[in-house]
């Protein structure tokens, strides 16, 4: 007898140039269906600017953050920080060794601030301090960057980081909030850097927006250090689910409205009245 509610469907593919619109498409696709999840999902973003930034829609991001706060969930920015500490990168002023040092010094405080959520680790910490048996004293990102920059012809399989660690993560707890992100790889292409990430499961309401934002920022950092533009972010998710969101919950209405507005097709321009040109002058 099956113990799962998941389905062996064809992959759902969501590709966009705007993070907010892409997330809204994902959220609404599940919300408007008779299910509570999509399995599997491929979520792909392009259209990054010269600094690796991705377009967003303020109304969607703000509405989501308000709803998350109402539900006593953590903010989009806090989720993104677990994957890439953007504010520390700004403090480091482009010096990655200082970034790694700042993060290592602050990490014990991050754990102490929320031991229930962070006691098993954070994603950027796993990337930069995985195990002392790993080269560069466990800093997988530094190993990738130093290896790529010191010589030509580095194989693509070298440019990957592991998050999931069987020694720590194969445990028998009924529910484990970390790590949902399992693996990230980086692929230099003619168009720029492509970033590929894999989640076994992902919580679309609680975490997905922040996950995608954090991965985009990680990609921008790696692209900067590899002297490449950021070309694409691909996220593969085994099971993307709403994680307990009740579709009848009236408090979701502002978020649903913002999401629907984000994905609504643009209204076509109004045709000029008969006898009036497009500039408004008489024909």
N, C-alpha and C positions, 0 to 999 in steps of 0.2 A: 504494500500500500504506500502511495506517495505521501511524503511529509511536507511537500512544497506547494505553494500557490502559484509558482512561476509557470510560464509557458515557453515551449520551444518554438518561438516565432522567428520569422525572418527579421534581420536587423532593421531597426528604425534609424534613419540617418537624418540628422539635423545639421545643416551647414549654413553659416551666416557670416556677415561682416560686422555685426553688432552684438555684443555680449548680452545686453538686456533683452533684445528681441529674440535671440536664440533661446535664452532661458525661458522666456515667456512662452515660446512655441512648445518647448518641452513640458513645462508645467501644465499648460492648457491641454496638451494632447492626452496626458494622463487624467487630469481633472475632469475633462469632458467625456471620458470613456467609461465603460462599465467596470474597469479594473482599477487597481491602485498602483500599478507598476508597468514599466516597459522593460522587456528583456529579449535580446540585448540592445544596447544603444551605442551609436557612434555619433559623437558631438564634435563638430569641426568649426574652427574659427579662422578667418583670414582677414585681410584689410588692416593689418597693424600699421601704425604710423612709424616715422623714422626712429623714434625712441622705444618702439615696441609696445606702445599704448594701443588699447582697443576701444572702439566707440561704445558708449553706454547711453541709456535713456534715463535721465535723472528721476523721472516720475516712477519708473519701475523699481530702481534701486532704493529710493527713499520709502516707497510703499512697502517693499519687502522688509526693510530694516525696521519700520514701525511695527509690522505684524510680528516679526521675530521677537522684538522687545516685548510686545503684548503677551506672547506665548512663553516668555522667559527663556528664549533661545539666544545664542550668541550672534553678534552682528556679522554681516558680510565681511567687513574689514578684518575682524578677529579671525574668522575662518581662513581668509586669504593669507593672513600673517603666519599661520601654522605651516604653510607650504613655502612661502618666501617672505622674509622679514623686510618689507619694502622700506619702512622708516629707518631701519638700521643701515640699509644700503645708501640712503640719502645722507645719513650722518657720516658714513664711511667715505663719501665723496669720490666714489669710483675706485676705491682701494679694496680689492676683494679680500686680501689678507686681514685688513682691519675689520671688514664685515664678519669674517669667520671668527675673529677674536672677540668682537663685541657680542656676537650671538653666544659663543661658548661661555662667556662670563655671565650673560643674563639668563641662560637656560635654567639654572636651578631656581631662579625667581619665578620664571614662567610656570614651572612645575608646582612650586609652593602656592602660587596664586589660585590654582584650581587643581588640586591633587587628584580629585576624582576623575576629571576629564583628561589631565595631562600626565598622570602618574606613569603611564606606559610609554610615554615619549611623545614627540612632535615630529612632523614630517621633515622639516628642514634639519632637525637634529639627527634623524636617521640618515639623511643625505650627507651630512658633514661629520658624523661621529658614529658610523655604523658599528665598527668593531676594530680593535687594535690589530687584528690580523689582516685587515684590508690596507692596501697601500696608502701612502700619505696620511698615516695615523688615523685611518678610518674616514677621511674626508673624500668621498667619492667624487664630488664636484671638482675639487682641486686636482684629483688624479686625471679626470677627463680634460680639464682645461690645460694643465701643464703638459700632458701627453700630446694633445692636439697641436699646441703652439710651438713645441720644441722640434717637431719634424713633420715632413709631408707624408701623405699616404697612410694615415692612421685608419685602421679598420672601423667600420661603423659599429661593430659589436662591442667596441671598447667604450662607446659613448652612451653608457646606460648606468642607471643607479637603481639599487634595490631598496625597497622599504620593508616589505614583509620579510621577517626572519623566522624560519621554522623553530629555531631554538627558543625564541621568546614568544612566538605568536600562535603556535599550535597548542592551544589550551582548551579545556573543556567547559568554559563558561558559556552559558546560554546566549548571551549577547555581549559583544565586545565592540566598543566604539572606535577603536584604533587597532591596527591601521586598515582603513577602507581602501586608500590608495596603495597599490601594491608595487608599482614599477613605473619608471620614466626612462625614455630613451630620446636621444638627440640625433638628428640626421642632417648634416650639412648637404644642401642641394644647390643647384644652379640659381634658384630663386631666393635662397636664404636658408635659415635654420627651420627645420620642422621638428616639433616636439610631440612625442607620443606618450600618452599616459594610460594606465589600465587600473580600473577599479573593479573589485569583485562585486561590491554593492555600493550604491550611492543614495543618499537621502536628498531628494530633489528640493523639498521645501527647506529643510534645516541647513543644508550644507552646499548644495550643488553650485549656486551662484558664486559663493566664496571660493569653492574648489577651483572653478574655471578662472576666476580672477587671479588667484594665487599661482596657478600653473602658467597663466599668461605672463605674470611678472617674473616667475622663474625663467621662462623662455626668453624674456627680454634681457634678463641678467646674463644668461648663458650666451645669447646672441651677441651682446655687447662684448663679452670677454673673448669670444671667438672671432670678433671683427666681422660679423655677418648681420644682415637684417633678419628680423623675425618674420618668417613667411607663413607658417601655419601651426595651429595647435589642434591635435587630434586626441580626443578622449574616448576610450572604449570602456563601456560599463556593462558588467555582466547582468546586474539587476538594478534598475533605477526606480526607486519607489517613493511614494509620498510619506511613508513612515508615520502612519497614525493620523494624518490630516483627515478630518471629517468633512466630506463634501457639503454637508448641510450647515456647516459652521458659518453663521452670519458675519462674524468678525473678519472673515476672509474677503468680504465684498469689495473693499477698496483695492486690495491687491489684485483681485480678479479683474476689476475694471481697468486698472493700470496695465495689466498684462494684455487684455483684449485690445486696448487702444494701441499698444505697441505693435501688435501683429496685424492690425486692420490695414487693408490696402489703402494707399493714398488716394484721395478723391481726385478724379480727373478734372482738368481745368474746365471752367465753364465756357461754353461756346458763346461767341458774341451774338447779341440780338440781331435779327435781320436788319440789314441796312447800316450796321455799325461795324467798323473794322475792329481788329483785335486791340488797337491802340485807343479805341473809344471815339475815334473821329467818324463823321458820316462818310459812308462809302460813296 
